[in-house]
Amino acid sequence: MSESLANRKTTMWPKGSGIYIETVVIILLAIVSMSLEYGRLDSTVLLSPQLVVRVAGSLCIWFANKFILDYILQSRIDSNKVSQFLPFEMTIASVAVTSIIYLVFYPILLHLNDLSFVWVKFLYGLFVTSGLSLLIVIFYAGIHIWRSWWSDGEFLFGIKKNRQAENEWKDFITIKNSRETVNVDLTKVHYFISEFKIVFLIDTSGKKWITQYNLSELEKSLDDRFFRLNRRILVSRQIISHIKKLPNHRLLVTLGQANESHKETISRYKSTRFKKWFQSE
């Protein structure tokens, strides 16, 4: 295998052009909000220390929230502990992070504007800033729900049982059709693949069997010899011939050898678990 799959600590900090686009957008929003507050946009406003502090605070709030939300989501997925409480955890973490940043920058703004501390204004600002964190969580969750819809993100906000489902099939799987019932040895199974809402079993000889199961049932009932790469395929280790890293922590997995191979992608949310599974044999 051309690539080593040694465990690596997941890098949560954003990479690629996205970070630059986000930075520019946040700076522009800070400038717009400053111009609306002062009723003008001139060199005095653009060169003011207040704008510098506002831009710095806005960048800190956005990227700190993105870091902590990514960290929580990735850690829950890696530990297979995604639950219905995940949105609540994200909201609490975001409010905490945003409030801390507000507490750091508020005295600076008071000093620059030569203002005295007023409890009512302080609490109002804290309330508005904390409310902003809720919008960030909603936006963040919306982006990931959209991405998961187009990839394999059935994990998102799903309820995960702490205990692993009891395996129904240990040594063989029963395939039934109108003509016969066949027990297929699981050691002779390469993968299960869903095509047009029908799940097929592909054995080591290349024979294709129609099954009466769906991939979710198979995933719960089969042991850890099999891993679900994405929405359409569940594979055994023996069929994997090559693994390649893609941008954004995704993986490209080659199944089979030479002319009979085909490729499947794994999202960033499953890549860490896949590496651990692949090395756990």
N, C-alpha and C positions, 0 to 999 in steps of 0.2 A: 504494500500500500504506500503510495507516494507521499502521503502526509501523515505526520505523527499526530496522534490524538491524545497527547498528554493533557492532563487537566490544567486548565488555565483559569485564572481569576477573571470573571467577566468584567469588561470595561464598560462602565455605564455612561461615561462622558460622551456627549454627542460627537459624531465624526461626519466628515464630508461637507458638502456645500450647505446643508441644512442649518448648521450653526451660524453661518454668516448671514443667511437670509433672516433667521430669527433675530439676530443682533441688530440688523438694519431696521427691521420692522419695529422692534422695541424702542430704538432710538427715535424713529419717526413719531411713534405714539407719544413718547415723552415730550418731544418738541411741540406736537399739536396740543397736548394738554397744557403745556406751559403758555403757549400763545393764547389759548382760550381763557386761561386764568388772568393774564395781563391785558388781554384785549388787543394785542398787537404781536407782530413777529418782525423784529429788527435785529440789528447787530448787538444792541444792548442785551436783549433777551438771549440771543444765541451764544453770547460770550459770558453770560452771568454764571457765577459759582452755583447758584440755585439750580440751573439747568444741568450742570455737571453732576450735582448730587442726585437730582431726580433720575437722570439717565443711569447713574451707577446703581441706585436703589432698585430701579426697574429691572435692570439686567440681573442683579443679585436675586430678586424675587423670582424671576422667570426661570433662570438656570438652576437655582437651588431647589425650586419645586420640581423641575424636570428630573433632576438628579435623584431626589428622594422618592418620587413616584416611580421612576424606572427601577430603582433599587428594591422597593417594596414589591412591585409586580414581578420582577425577575426572581427574587428570593422565594416568593410564594410558589411560583411555577416550578423552580428547581427542586423545592422540597415537596411538591405535589400537595400543597396546602391551600390551594385557591378555594375560597368559600364565598358565601353570600355576604360576608362581612368585609370583603376586600374594598368596596367603595367607601365604607365607613372608615376603615383604617387609612385609606388614602386622604380622605377629607381631613381627619384629625391631624395627620402628619403635615399636610399642606398648610393648615391654619397655624400650626405651631411654628413651622419654618417662616411663614410670612410675618407672623407677629414678632418673632425675634428680630428679623431684618428691620421691621418698622421701629422697634425699640432702639435699634442701633442708629438709624438715620434720623429719627425725630429730633433728638437734641442738636444734631448738626444743622438741621433746617431752622430750628429756633434761633440758634446763634447767628446764622447767616442773615436771617430776616429781622434780627434784633427784637424778638418777641419774648414775652414772658410766658411761663408755663401755666396753662389753664386746663383743669381737669376735664371740663366738658369737651373742649376741642381735642384734647388728647384721646379721650375715649371714643369720640366720633371718628377720628382718623383711624384708630385701631379697629373699629367696627367696619369701616369702609374697606380697609386693607385686608382684613380677614375675609370679608365678603368676596374680595377679588380672588382669594385662594380657591373659593368654591367654584368660581367660573373657570379657573385654570384646571381644576380636577375634572369638571364637566367636559371641557375642551379636550383634555388629555384622554379621558375615557372614550369620548366619541371617536377620536382618531384611531384608537386601538380596536374599538368595536368594528369600525369600518375596515381596517386592515385584516382583522381576524375573519371577517365575513368572506373576504376574497382569498384568504389563505387557508389555514387549517385551525383557526383559533377557537375551537369548540370549548377550550378551557376557560375563556374569559367570563368571569362572574358566574361560573358554574359551581355547583355544590359538589365538593369532592369528599368522599368518605375517607376517614382516617385509616380504616382497615382495608386491606386489599380484598377484593371479591374472591370468594372461594372458587378455585378452578374447577370447571366442569369436565374439561378434557385434559387428561394427563399424558396418555400414550397415543391416542388416535382420535380422530374426529369423524363423526357419522354424517355422511352425505346421502340425502334421500331424494329420489325423483320418482316419476310415475312408473318406471320400469324396474328399479332396483334400489337397494340400500347398501351402501359401501362404507366400510371403515378404512379411512386413510391414515396411515402411520404419520404422526406429526414430524418425525425426523425426515420424512420424505416430502415435506411441504416447503416450497420456496417462499411463496407469498400469497396473500389474499388481495384481490383488487376489485374495486367497485366500478362497474361500467354500466351506464344507463340504469342505475338503481338496482342492478343485479351484482351480487358478490360472487366472484369466481375464485376457485382454489387452483393454483398452479403448482404442480408437483415437480420433483427433480428431473423427471423425464420430459417435462415440457407439456404434459397433458393438462387440459383445462377442464375443471369440473364446475358445474353450476351448484351453488350451495343455497340453502334455505335461510341463511343467516344474514344479518347486517354487520358492518364493521364494528359498531359499538358493542354488540353482543360478543363478537369474537375477541375484542380487546379486553373485555372484562373476564372472559372465561378461559382464555389461553394463558399459559405461564409466561415467564420472562424470557423465553426463547424468541418471542415475537415482539416487535415494536411498531407502533403506528407512526409512520413518517408524516402523513398528512391526511386530508379528508378522504383520499381515494385508495390508500394502500397500507397494508399491514405486512411486515416482512420478517423473515428469520435472518440470523446473522450470516448463515452460510451463503446466502445469495449476494451479499454486499462485497463488491470487488474494489471499489474506489470511493474516496471521500474527498471533496474539495471545498475549501472555504469560499464563501461569496461575501459581497459587501453587507454591512449591517448585521453581522454575526449569523447569517444564514449559511446553510450547507447544501451542497449538491452531491447526491449519493448515486453512484452507478451500481445497477443491479445486473448480475450476469457477467459473462465474459465475451470479449471480442464482438463478433457481428450480432450476437443474440442479446446484447446488453441494451438497457434503456435507463434513463436518468429521472430521478425524483428530487424535489427540493424540500428542505426542512426549514421552517421559520426560525427566527432568532429565539422564540419562546420555547421551542423544543430542542434546540441544538445542544444545550448543556446536558439535558437529561439523556439525549441520544448518545452523546459521547460517553457518559457514565455507563449506560446500558451496554454499549458496544464493547467496552473494556472490562465488563463485569463477568465475562464468561469464565 
